[in-house]
Amino acid sequence: MPEAEISNAVCPECDGRGWVVEQDGKAGTARPCECQKRGRIPRLLEAAGVPPRYRGCRLANFNINIKGAKDQLVQARALAARYVESFLRPDGRVRETGLLFIGPPGVGKTHLAVAVLVELVERYGVPGKFVDFTSLIHQIQSTFDPQAQESKAEVLEPVVRAEVLVLDELGAQKPTAWVTDTLYLILNTRYTQRRPTLFTTNYRLDPAGERPPLDRGADAPAPELLASRLPAMLLSRLYEMAQPVVLDSVDYRQKVLMPSRHI
């Protein structure tokens, strides 16, 4: 059957109504038909706003075969998988905490964060949102133009209200008072509303117990701490909001992808 005919076909289970009535000896109980879920998931994935570069990211295709870092990458992927598996609790509620992927550029932080988001959407039908923090700041700044089509509140609404949020590149923007206020609004709202957030950052959370990345020499300066980019009140909330997942590896783009792109 051609694709157009499949998309326009009437569901044989619900006859196109979207609901199935289950006989229970009385008037019957209506439940959503599975065809609603099948159509809903693609819409949720599109609404999540994952950039084209990352739309194919899944836990299954996360590259763990990096010399000297395989064990840690396997561990990071396994933790992400456990998060997905345990997202829905036995009482029907979802997890209130998220994950904080930490490491230098090119180690797969965004891949894992997006993979978790996509698999939560596909498995549980949870609405999610991907946001690059730097792009978000520029988008909010554009609302200051008198000719702007949307307000700051309209830009922030889907970010703070998303059932699951990926906040990519936490700490990438210089911590000016305005940036800090904006980040506080996002994090504090999600913290108080108990909405899970998946973060990525290039900045270390705690120097104790964290090895330097594999491609750094012994004399290289210590990585900058997230405490230098976030005020203490936000850092404190972050400790409660997300479990750290440290990725120490080489830059995959530089060591693997770049050589493979040579003509």
MIDO-237213 format. One record per atom (N, C-alpha, C, CB): residue in three letters; x, y, z; residue number from 1. Coordinates in steps of 0.1 Angstrom, whole numbers. Last residue first. Glycine has a CB too. Layout:
! MIDO-237213
ala|X|Y|Z|NUM
...
//
This chain:
! MIDO-237213
ile|392|137|20|263
ile|390|133|6|263
ile|402|125|1|263
ile|388|146|-3|263
his|383|131|54|262
his|393|135|44|262
his|390|129|30|262
his|407|129|49|262
arg|366|122|73|261
arg|360|131|63|261
arg|371|135|52|261
arg|355|144|70|261
ser|380|107|91|260
ser|371|100|82|260
ser|365|109|71|260
ser|360|93|89|260
pro|393|126|106|259
pro|401|118|97|259
pro|392|111|86|259
pro|409|108|104|259
met|369|137|120|258
met|377|145|111|258
met|385|136|101|258
met|386|154|119|258
leu|360|115|136|257
leu|352|120|125|257
leu|360|128|115|257
leu|341|129|130|257
val|382|109|155|256
val|375|99|147|256
val|368|105|134|256
val|365|92|155|256
lys|393|132|167|255
lys|401|120|165|255
lys|395|109|156|255
lys|403|114|179|255
gln|373|152|166|254
gln|387|155|161|254
gln|394|142|158|254
gln|395|162|172|254
arg|350|141|176|253
arg|350|148|163|253
arg|364|149|157|253
arg|343|161|164|253
tyr|358|131|201|252
tyr|355|122|190|252
tyr|354|128|176|252
tyr|341|116|193|252
asp|383|140|221|251
asp|373|146|212|251
asp|370|137|201|251
asp|378|160|207|251
val|386|114|246|250
val|392|123|236|250
val|380|129|228|250
val|401|115|226|250
ser|370|115|278|249
ser|375|109|266|249
ser|381|119|257|249
ser|363|102|259|249
asp|350|113|304|248
asp|364|117|302|248
asp|369|109|290|248
asp|374|114|314|248
leu|321|122|316|247
leu|326|115|304|247
leu|340|121|302|247
leu|317|117|292|247
val|300|117|344|246
val|313|123|339|246
val|318|115|327|246
val|323|124|350|246
val|270|126|354|245
val|276|116|346|245
val|288|121|339|245
val|265|110|335|245
pro|252|135|384|244
pro|263|137|375|244
pro|267|125|367|244
pro|275|143|382|244
gln|217|138|386|243
gln|229|130|389|243
gln|240|132|379|243
gln|225|115|389|243
ala|199|168|395|242
ala|205|159|385|242
ala|216|151|390|242
ala|209|167|373|242
met|189|184|416|241
met|181|182|404|241
met|186|171|395|241
met|180|194|396|241
glu|207|187|436|240
glu|195|180|439|240
glu|187|176|426|240
glu|186|188|448|240
tyr|227|202|423|239
tyr|231|190|430|239
tyr|218|181|433|239
tyr|238|193|443|239
leu|212|224|415|238
leu|216|215|405|238
leu|220|201|411|238
leu|228|221|397|238
arg|209|239|438|237
arg|197|232|432|237
arg|201|222|422|237
arg|188|243|425|237
ser|236|248|440|236
ser|230|240|451|236
ser|217|232|446|236
ser|226|248|463|236
leu|238|264|418|235
leu|246|252|419|235
leu|240|242|429|235
leu|261|255|423|235
leu|221|285|425|234
leu|218|276|414|234
leu|225|263|414|234
leu|220|283|400|234
met|235|296|446|233
met|221|291|448|233
met|216|282|437|233
met|212|304|449|233
ala|260|303|436|232
ala|259|292|446|232
ala|245|287|447|232
ala|264|296|459|232
pro|259|309|401|231
pro|259|313|415|231
pro|256|301|424|231
pro|249|324|417|231
leu|281|295|376|230
leu|268|296|382|230
leu|269|301|396|230
leu|261|282|382|230
arg|307|296|368|229
arg|297|300|358|229
arg|283|301|364|229
arg|297|291|347|229
ser|323|285|387|228
ser|327|298|382|228
ser|317|304|372|228
ser|341|297|375|228
ala|312|261|391|227
ala|309|271|402|227
ala|314|285|397|227
ala|317|267|414|227
leu|322|245|372|226
leu|308|251|369|226
leu|305|261|380|226
leu|298|240|370|226
leu|357|252|366|225
leu|346|246|374|225
leu|333|253|371|225
leu|349|247|389|225
glu|380|244|340|224
glu|372|254|348|224
glu|360|247|354|224
glu|368|266|339|224
pro|406|220|344|223
pro|394|225|338|223
pro|386|235|346|223
pro|385|213|334|223
ala|440|231|349|222
ala|428|224|354|222
ala|416|229|347|222
ala|427|226|369|222
pro|464|232|322|221
pro|456|238|333|221
pro|444|230|337|221
pro|453|252|329|221
ala|487|205|317|220
ala|476|213|312|220
ala|469|220|324|220
ala|466|205|304|220
asp|506|187|323|219
asp|509|201|327|219
asp|497|210|322|219
asp|522|205|320|219
ala|497|163|314|218
ala|498|164|328|218
ala|500|179|332|218
ala|510|156|334|218
gly|474|169|286|217
gly|487|165|292|217
gly|487|168|307|217
gly|498|173|285|217
arg|444|155|275|216
arg|450|166|282|216
arg|464|161|288|216
arg|441|173|293|216
asp|429|135|266|215
asp|437|142|256|215
asp|444|154|262|215
asp|429|146|244|215
leu|413|125|287|214
leu|424|117|282|214
leu|434|125|273|214
leu|419|105|276|214
pro|406|150|312|213
pro|403|143|300|213
pro|415|136|295|213
pro|397|152|290|213
pro|414|143|347|212
pro|414|152|335|212
pro|411|144|323|212
pro|428|159|334|212
arg|390|128|370|211
arg|402|128|362|211
arg|402|138|351|211
arg|405|114|356|211
glu|376|136|400|210
glu|374|137|385|210
glu|387|138|378|210
glu|365|149|382|210
gly|381|138|427|209
gly|377|125|421|209
gly|374|125|406|209
gly|365|120|428|209
ala|374|171|429|208
ala|377|159|437|208
ala|372|147|430|208
ala|372|160|451|208
pro|362|192|415|207
pro|376|187|411|207
pro|379|174|418|207
pro|386|198|414|207
asp|330|192|403|206
asp|338|191|415|206
asp|352|185|411|206
asp|331|182|425|206
leu|320|198|377|205
leu|312|201|389|205
leu|320|201|402|205
leu|301|190|390|205
arg|335|214|349|204
arg|335|204|360|204
arg|327|208|372|204
arg|350|202|364|204
tyr|319|222|319|203
tyr|325|226|331|203
tyr|324|216|342|203
tyr|320|240|336|203
asn|304|217|297|202
asn|319|215|296|202
asn|326|217|308|202
asn|324|223|284|202
thr|273|200|301|201
thr|282|211|304|201
thr|296|207|301|201
thr|280|216|318|201
thr|238|193|299|200
thr|252|190|294|200
thr|260|202|297|200
thr|252|186|279|200
phe|209|179|316|199
phe|219|190|313|199
phe|231|184|307|199
phe|223|197|326|199
leu|176|173|318|198
leu|189|167|314|198
leu|198|178|310|198
leu|187|156|302|198
thr|151|174|343|197
thr|159|182|333|197
thr|172|174|331|197
thr|162|196|338|197
pro|118|169|355|196
pro|132|164|353|196
pro|138|172|341|196
pro|131|149|349|196
arg|101|190|377|195
arg|101|185|364|195
arg|116|181|360|195
arg|97|196|354|195
arg|92|202|401|194
arg|96|188|401|194
arg|96|182|387|194
arg|88|179|410|194
gln|86|228|404|193
gln|76|220|398|193
gln|79|205|397|193
gln|72|226|385|193
thr|110|237|415|192
thr|98|238|423|192
thr|87|229|418|192
thr|94|252|425|192
tyr|127|232|392|191
tyr|130|226|405|191
tyr|117|226|414|191
tyr|141|234|412|191
arg|116|248|373|190
arg|115|234|371|190
arg|118|226|384|190
arg|126|230|360|190
thr|120|273|385|189
thr|107|269|381|189
thr|106|254|380|189
thr|102|276|369|189
asn|148|273|387|188
asn|140|273|399|188
asn|126|269|396|188
asn|140|287|405|188
leu|156|272|360|187
leu|160|261|369|187
leu|151|261|381|187
leu|174|262|373|187
ile|145|296|349|186
ile|143|283|343|186
ile|145|272|353|186
ile|152|281|331|186
leu|154|316|366|185
leu|140|315|364|185
leu|137|301|358|185
leu|135|326|354|185
tyr|182|313|364|184
tyr|175|311|377|184
tyr|160|308|375|184
tyr|177|322|387|184
leu|186|321|338|183
leu|188|307|342|183
leu|181|304|355|183
leu|203|305|343|183
thr|179|348|341|182
thr|172|340|332|182
thr|173|325|336|182
thr|176|342|318|182
asp|199|357|360|181
asp|184|358|363|181
asp|176|349|354|181
asp|180|372|362|181
thr|222|352|345|180
thr|220|345|357|180
thr|205|345|361|180
thr|228|350|369|180
val|219|370|324|179
val|219|356|321|179
val|216|348|334|179
val|233|353|316|179
trp|220|394|340|178
trp|208|391|332|178
trp|207|376|329|178
trp|207|399|319|178
ala|245|394|351|177
ala|233|394|360|177
ala|221|390|352|177
ala|231|408|366|177
thr|266|370|334|176
thr|261|383|337|176
thr|249|383|345|176
thr|258|391|324|176
pro|284|346|329|175
pro|274|348|340|175
pro|271|362|343|175
pro|279|341|352|175
lys|285|337|295|174
lys|292|344|306|174
lys|281|348|317|174
lys|299|357|301|174
gln|273|305|285|173
gln|272|320|285|173
gln|279|326|297|173
gln|257|324|285|173
ala|277|279|292|172
ala|284|284|281|172
ala|283|299|280|172
ala|277|278|268|172
gly|263|268|313|171
gly|275|275|316|171
gly|282|281|305|171
gly|284|266|324|171
leu|251|240|294|170
leu|250|248|307|170
leu|263|255|310|170
leu|244|239|318|170
glu|246|227|269|169
glu|257|237|271|169
glu|254|246|283|169
glu|259|245|259|169
asp|211|221|269|168
asp|225|218|263|168
asp|234|230|266|168
asp|224|215|248|168
leu|187|208|285|167
leu|193|221|285|167
leu|208|219|281|167
leu|192|228|299|167
val|159|190|278|166
val|174|189|276|166
val|179|204|275|166
val|178|181|263|166
leu|131|182|299|165
leu|139|193|291|165
leu|154|188|290|165
leu|138|206|299|165
val|99|170|301|164
val|113|166|302|164
val|121|177|293|164
val|116|152|297|164
glu|77|186|300|163
glu|77|175|310|163
glu|91|170|312|163
glu|68|164|305|163
ala|81|222|299|162
ala|83|209|293|162
ala|83|198|303|162
ala|96|209|285|162
arg|79|246|311|161
arg|68|237|313|161
arg|70|224|307|161
arg|56|244|307|161
val|102|261|305|160
val|99|258|319|160
val|88|248|321|160
val|96|271|327|160
val|98|261|277|159
val|111|256|283|159
val|108|252|298|159
val|122|267|282|159
pro|74|273|270|158
pro|76|258|267|158
pro|89|253|273|158
pro|77|256|252|158
glu|80|299|282|157
glu|69|291|286|157
glu|71|276|282|157
glu|56|295|280|157
leu|100|315|270|156
leu|103|307|281|156
leu|93|297|285|156
leu|106|316|293|156
val|86|328|249|155
val|98|320|246|155
val|101|311|258|155
val|110|330|244|155
glu|66|342|263|154
glu|62|332|253|154
glu|74|323|249|154
glu|56|339|240|154
ala|81|359|279|153
ala|73|349|285|153
ala|69|338|275|153
ala|61|355|291|153
lys|92|376|259|152
lys|101|368|267|152
lys|93|356|273|152
lys|108|376|277|152
ser|70|374|230|151
ser|75|380|242|151
ser|85|371|249|151
ser|64|384|251|151
glu|72|377|194|150
glu|68|370|206|150
glu|75|377|218|150
glu|72|355|205|150
gln|79|393|173|149
gln|66|386|172|149
gln|62|379|185|149
gln|67|376|160|149
ala|93|426|177|148
ala|94|412|179|148
ala|80|406|179|148
ala|100|409|193|148
gln|95|453|174|147
gln|88|446|164|147
gln|88|431|165|147
gln|95|450|150|147
pro|110|461|196|146
pro|96|465|196|146
pro|88|458|185|146
pro|95|480|194|146
asp|132|437|209|145
asp|129|445|197|145
asp|114|448|197|145
asp|133|438|184|145
phe|133|418|228|144
phe|134|432|233|144
phe|131|442|221|144
phe|148|435|238|144
thr|135|393|217|143
thr|121|398|221|143
thr|121|412|226|143
thr|115|389|232|143
ser|161|388|214|142
ser|154|393|202|142
ser|140|398|206|142
ser|153|382|192|142
gln|167|377|239|141
gln|172|390|236|141
gln|165|396|224|141
gln|187|390|233|141
ile|157|351|235|140
ile|151|360|244|140
ile|155|374|242|140
ile|155|356|259|140
gln|175|342|216|139
gln|161|342|212|139
gln|154|352|222|139
gln|155|328|213|139
his|199|342|230|138
his|198|351|218|138
his|183|352|214|138
his|206|346|206|138
ile|193|322|249|137
ile|196|336|253|137
ile|194|346|242|137
ile|210|337|259|137
leu|190|300|232|136
leu|178|305|240|136
leu|181|319|244|136
leu|176|296|252|136
ser|216|296|223|135
ser|205|300|213|135
ser|193|306|221|135
ser|201|288|205|135
thr|227|289|248|134
thr|232|301|241|134
thr|221|306|231|134
thr|245|298|234|134
phe|213|265|253|133
phe|212|276|262|133
phe|216|289|255|133
phe|220|274|275|133
asp|192|246|233|132
asp|206|251|235|132
asp|206|264|242|132
asp|214|252|221|132
val|168|224|242|131
val|171|238|242|131
val|186|240|243|131
val|164|246|253|131
phe|141|202|236|130
phe|156|204|235|130
phe|159|219|234|130
phe|162|196|223|130
lys|115|187|254|129
lys|120|199|247|129
lys|135|199|247|129
lys|114|212|253|129
gly|86|164|254|128
gly|99|169|258|128
gly|104|181|250|128
gly|110|158|257|128
pro|59|145|266|127
pro|64|156|258|127
pro|77|161|263|127
pro|53|167|259|127
val|60|109|266|126
val|62|121|274|126
val|66|133|265|126
val|73|119|285|126
gly|56|83|258|125
gly|48|94|252|125
gly|49|107|260|125
gly|33|90|252|125
tyr|73|63|265|124
tyr|63|67|275|124
tyr|53|78|269|124
tyr|69|72|287|124
arg|90|58|243|123
arg|85|47|252|123
arg|73|51|260|123
arg|96|43|261|123
glu|94|82|230|122
glu|90|70|222|122
glu|84|60|231|122
glu|101|64|214|122
val|103|99|250|121
val|92|103|242|121
val|86|90|235|121
val|96|113|231|121
leu|125|85|259|120
leu|114|88|268|120
leu|102|91|261|120
leu|118|99|278|120
glu|141|86|236|119
glu|136|73|241|119
glu|125|74|252|119
glu|147|64|246|119
val|147|113|235|118
val|139|106|224|118
val|133|93|229|118
val|148|104|212|118
leu|162|117|259|117
leu|149|124|256|117
leu|141|117|246|117
leu|153|138|251|117
val|184|99|255|116
val|175|97|266|116
val|161|104|264|116
val|181|103|279|116
ala|195|112|232|115
ala|190|98|232|115
ala|181|95|243|115
ala|202|88|232|115
val|202|137|242|114
val|192|136|232|114
val|186|122|231|114
val|197|140|218|114
ala|222|128|260|113
ala|211|136|265|113
ala|199|135|255|113
ala|215|151|267|113
leu|241|115|243|112
leu|234|108|253|112
leu|222|115|258|112
leu|244|105|265|112
his|248|137|226|111
his|243|125|220|111
his|235|117|231|111
his|254|116|215|111
thr|259|155|244|110
thr|246|159|238|110
thr|240|146|231|110
thr|248|169|227|110
lys|283|140|251|109
lys|273|145|261|109
lys|259|147|255|109
lys|278|157|268|109
gly|304|132|236|108
gly|291|125|234|108
gly|281|129|244|108
gly|293|111|235|108
val|328|145|235|107
val|328|132|241|107
val|315|125|241|107
val|333|134|256|107
gly|330|172|224|106
gly|333|160|216|106
gly|333|147|222|106
gly|345|162|209|106
pro|344|191|251|105
pro|337|190|239|105
pro|340|177|231|105
pro|340|202|230|105
pro|346|174|284|104
pro|350|184|274|104
pro|342|182|261|104
pro|365|182|271|104
gly|318|169|307|103
gly|330|165|300|103
gly|334|176|290|103
gly|328|152|294|103
ile|288|157|320|102
ile|299|165|322|102
ile|311|160|314|102
ile|303|167|337|102
phe|253|156|323|101
phe|265|150|315|101
phe|276|161|315|101
phe|260|146|301|101
leu|231|150|346|100
leu|241|161|343|100
leu|253|155|336|100
leu|245|170|355|100
leu|197|141|347|99
leu|211|138|346|99
leu|219|150|342|99
leu|213|126|336|99
gly|170|145|370|98
gly|175|143|357|98
gly|190|138|358|98
gly|174|155|349|98
thr|140|138|391|97
thr|154|142|389|97
thr|159|139|375|97
thr|164|136|399|97
glu|116|127|392|96
glu|116|142|394|96
glu|131|147|391|96
glu|112|145|408|96
arg|100|102|372|95
arg|111|107|380|95
arg|111|122|381|95
arg|125|102|374|95
val|64|100|373|94
val|77|99|366|94
val|88|104|376|94
val|76|108|353|94
arg|39|77|387|93
arg|46|90|386|93
arg|59|88|379|93
arg|48|96|400|93
gly|30|51|390|92
gly|26|58|379|92
gly|32|72|377|92
gly|11|60|379|92
asp|42|36|409|91
asp|29|43|413|91
asp|24|52|402|91
asp|31|51|425|91
pro|66|27|398|90
pro|54|17|399|90
pro|41|24|403|90
pro|57|7|410|90
arg|77|53|375|89
arg|77|46|388|89
arg|65|37|389|89
arg|77|55|400|89
leu|95|58|347|88
leu|81|57|352|88
leu|81|48|364|88
leu|72|51|341|88
phe|123|55|345|87
phe|117|69|345|87
phe|102|68|350|87
phe|117|74|331|87
ser|139|33|344|86
ser|133|36|357|86
ser|125|49|357|86
ser|143|36|368|86
glu|148|33|318|85
glu|141|21|323|85
glu|133|25|336|85
glu|150|10|326|85
val|162|57|317|84
val|151|55|308|84
val|142|44|314|84
val|155|52|294|84
tyr|183|51|335|83
tyr|174|63|338|83
tyr|161|61|329|83
tyr|181|76|334|83
arg|195|30|323|82
arg|188|28|336|82
arg|178|39|339|82
arg|198|26|347|82
ala|207|44|302|81
ala|197|34|299|81
ala|189|31|312|81
ala|203|21|294|81
ala|225|60|315|80
ala|215|66|308|80
ala|203|57|305|80
ala|220|72|294|80
leu|242|40|325|79
leu|234|48|335|79
leu|223|55|328|79
leu|244|59|341|79
ala|252|30|302|78
ala|244|21|310|78
ala|236|29|320|78
ala|253|11|317|78
arg|267|52|293|77
arg|255|47|285|77
arg|246|38|293|77
arg|260|39|272|77
ala|286|52|313|76
ala|277|64|311|76
ala|265|60|303|76
ala|285|75|303|76
gln|299|27|310|75
gln|292|31|322|75
gln|282|42|320|75
gln|302|34|333|75
val|309|30|284|74
val|300|20|287|74
val|292|23|299|74
val|307|6|288|74
leu|327|51|290|73
leu|316|54|281|73
leu|305|43|282|73
leu|322|54|267|73
gln|345|37|308|72
gln|337|49|313|72
gln|325|52|304|72
gln|346|61|314|72
asp|355|18|290|71
asp|348|14|303|71
asp|340|25|308|71
asp|359|10|314|71
lys|368|33|269|70
lys|356|24|267|70
lys|348|21|280|70
lys|360|11|260|70
ala|390|48|269|69
ala|378|54|276|69
ala|366|45|275|69
ala|375|67|269|69
gly|411|36|256|68
gly|413|41|269|68
gly|401|47|276|68
gly|423|52|268|68
lys|396|43|225|67
lys|408|38|232|67
lys|410|45|245|67
lys|420|39|223|67
ile|363|39|221|66
ile|373|49|221|66
ile|384|44|230|66
ile|368|63|227|66
asn|336|27|216|65
asn|349|21|212|65
asn|360|32|210|65
asn|348|13|199|65
ile|311|36|219|64
ile|319|34|231|64
ile|333|29|228|64
ile|311|24|240|64
asn|288|56|204|63
asn|301|50|201|63
asn|309|49|215|63
asn|309|58|191|63
phe|254|49|203|62
phe|264|57|210|62
phe|278|50|209|62
phe|260|60|225|62
asn|233|35|193|61
asn|244|39|183|61
asn|254|49|190|61
asn|238|45|171|61
ala|216|30|215|60
ala|222|19|208|60
ala|233|23|198|60
ala|211|12|200|60
leu|207|55|222|59
leu|217|48|231|59
leu|224|37|224|59
leu|210|43|244|59
arg|207|77|194|58
arg|201|67|203|58
arg|211|61|212|58
arg|194|56|194|58
cys|203|103|171|57
cys|210|99|183|57
cys|202|89|191|57
cys|214|111|192|57
gly|192|115|149|56
gly|195|100|149|56
gly|201|95|161|56
gly|203|97|137|56
arg|191|142|155|55
arg|179|134|155|55
arg|181|119|154|55
arg|170|139|143|55
tyr|212|159|155|54
tyr|212|150|166|54
tyr|199|141|166|54
tyr|212|157|179|54
arg|211|176|133|53
arg|223|169|136|53
arg|222|158|146|53
arg|234|179|141|53
pro|185|188|136|52
pro|188|177|126|52
pro|200|169|129|52
pro|188|183|112|52
pro|177|194|171|51
pro|183|198|158|51
pro|186|186|149|51
pro|196|206|161|51
val|146|189|185|50
val|159|184|184|50
val|165|188|171|50
val|159|168|186|50
gly|119|197|191|49
gly|129|207|186|49
gly|144|202|186|49
gly|128|219|194|49
ala|97|185|200|48
ala|108|185|209|48
ala|119|195|204|48
ala|113|171|211|48
ala|79|183|179|47
ala|77|194|188|47
ala|89|196|197|47
ala|64|193|195|47
glu|87|158|168|46
glu|89|171|160|46
glu|88|183|169|46
glu|78|172|149|46
leu|79|141|189|45
leu|93|142|185|45
leu|96|155|177|45
leu|97|130|177|45
leu|52|145|188|44
leu|59|149|200|44
leu|74|150|197|44
leu|57|139|211|44
arg|45|135|163|43
arg|43|149|166|43
arg|51|154|178|43
arg|28|151|168|43
pro|53|108|167|42
pro|60|116|157|42
pro|58|131|159|42
pro|56|112|143|42
ile|33|102|188|41
ile|48|101|190|41
ile|55|109|180|41
ile|52|87|190|41
arg|7|103|177|40
arg|12|113|186|40
arg|27|113|188|40
arg|5|110|200|40
gly|2|81|161|39
gly|3|94|155|39
gly|9|105|164|39
gly|-11|98|150|39
arg|3|61|181|38
arg|11|60|169|38
arg|13|73|162|38
arg|6|49|159|38
lys|-17|70|198|37
lys|-3|70|203|37
lys|6|69|191|37
lys|-1|58|212|37
gln|-40|65|182|36
gln|-37|79|187|36
gln|-22|80|191|36
gln|-46|83|199|36
cys|-39|38|179|35
cys|-36|46|167|35
cys|-33|61|171|35
cys|-48|46|157|35
glu|-48|27|203|34
glu|-34|28|200|34
glu|-30|36|188|34
glu|-29|13|198|34
cys|-74|48|216|33
cys|-70|37|207|33
cys|-55|39|205|33
cys|-77|38|194|33
pro|-83|54|250|32
pro|-77|59|238|32
pro|-72|47|229|32
pro|-65|69|241|32
arg|-114|39|261|31
arg|-100|42|263|31
arg|-94|47|249|31
arg|-93|29|267|31
ala|-145|37|278|30
ala|-138|41|266|30
ala|-123|43|270|30
ala|-144|55|261|30
thr|-165|10|288|29
thr|-155|20|292|29
thr|-147|24|280|29
thr|-146|14|303|29
gly|-201|3|291|28
gly|-188|2|285|28
gly|-178|13|289|28
gly|-189|2|269|28
ala|-224|1|304|27
ala|-224|10|292|27
ala|-211|9|285|27
ala|-226|24|296|27
lys|-218|-31|314|26
lys|-227|-20|315|26
lys|-227|-11|303|26
lys|-223|-11|328|26
gly|-200|-50|308|25
gly|-213|-55|314|25
gly|-223|-44|316|25
gly|-210|-61|327|25
asp|-180|-38|295|24
asp|-177|-42|309|24
asp|-190|-46|316|24
asp|-171|-31|317|24
gln|-163|-34|265|23
gln|-175|-38|272|23
gln|-172|-43|286|23
gln|-182|-49|264|23
glu|-146|-6|256|22
glu|-144|-20|261|22
glu|-157|-23|269|22
glu|-132|-21|270|22
val|-143|13|228|21
val|-152|11|239|21
val|-150|-4|243|21
val|-167|14|236|21
val|-117|34|218|20
val|-122|21|218|20
val|-131|18|230|20
val|-111|10|217|20
trp|-111|63|198|19
trp|-115|57|211|19
trp|-120|43|209|19
trp|-125|66|219|19
gly|-108|72|172|18
gly|-97|75|182|18
gly|-100|69|196|18
gly|-96|90|183|18
arg|-125|67|151|17
arg|-130|76|162|17
arg|-119|80|171|17
arg|-141|69|169|17
gly|-116|50|132|16
gly|-113|64|130|16
gly|-118|73|141|16
gly|-119|68|117|16
asp|-123|25|141|15
asp|-131|30|130|15
asp|-129|45|128|15
asp|-146|27|132|15
cys|-107|12|159|14
cys|-116|23|164|14
cys|-124|29|153|14
cys|-108|34|171|14
glu|-94|-8|143|13
glu|-98|-10|157|13
glu|-108|0|163|13
glu|-86|-10|166|13
pro|-88|1|118|12
pro|-98|-9|119|12
pro|-103|-11|134|12
pro|-93|-22|113|12
cys|-84|35|110|11
cys|-79|24|119|11
cys|-90|14|121|11
cys|-75|30|133|11
val|-83|43|76|10
val|-90|43|88|10
val|-86|32|97|10
val|-106|43|85|10
ala|-55|58|59|9
ala|-63|46|62|9
ala|-70|48|75|9
ala|-55|33|61|9
asn|-37|77|53|8
asn|-51|81|53|8
asn|-60|70|57|8
asn|-54|87|39|8
ser|-12|65|55|7
ser|-15|76|64|7
ser|-29|80|65|7
ser|-6|87|60|7
ile|-16|46|34|6
ile|-14|41|48|6
ile|-18|52|57|6
ile|0|36|50|6
glu|-17|62|12|5
glu|-29|55|15|5
glu|-28|50|29|5
glu|-30|43|6|5
ala|9|73|12|4
ala|-2|82|14|4
ala|-15|75|18|4
ala|-5|90|1|4
glu|25|49|7|3
glu|26|56|20|3
glu|14|65|22|3
glu|38|65|21|3
pro|6|22|-9|2
pro|15|35|-9|2
pro|14|42|4|2
pro|10|44|-20|2
met|9|-12|0|1
met|0|0|0|1
met|9|12|0|1
met|-10|0|12|1
//
